[in-house]
Amino acid sequence: MKSRNCMFIVMAVLTVCFLWGSPTWAADEVTVEPWFVESMENNQAVLQPGTTTYCNKNFTVENLGEEMAEVSIIRGNGDNYDINQIPSGGKLGYKLQDRSVFATGASEGNWVDEARIVNSTLGNANLKIHCK
């Protein structure tokens, strides 16, 4: 009986140590930016494939690579979005308040105050974002 009680006490102590200590250690060691967000410097950012940034003004996307690039533009609540391909050296301009062909009625009347720009290229093309 004593060994059984001792085993329960040891299990309880280990459980408390694990539950109490693990989140603290993990939070101190690793800080990961969500969605690989690139910050804007002087209203510009360069996006590698798989990275993203935000702009709250009209903006231009420029393909810096030597291959076709793909960009995903998500305005406001995500109901208003575009997916476009940009040839090497090409540029596309976007207006924050425009409605895309993919927008549904859910975004009608919603004021769009920010766009999320994602470099969804599968290759190596970098995109330069000019937030005007």
ZICORVEN-V832488 format. One record per helix or strand of 2 or more residues. SS is the DSSP state (@ for helix, = for strand). FROM is the first residue (numbers start at 1). TO is the last residue. If there is no record, write none. Layout:
ss/from/to
SS/FROM/TO
SS/FROM/TO
This chain:
ss/from/to
@/2/29
@/34/36
=/44/47
=/52/55
=/59/63
=/69/75
=/80/86
=/91/94
@/105/107
=/115/119
=/127/131
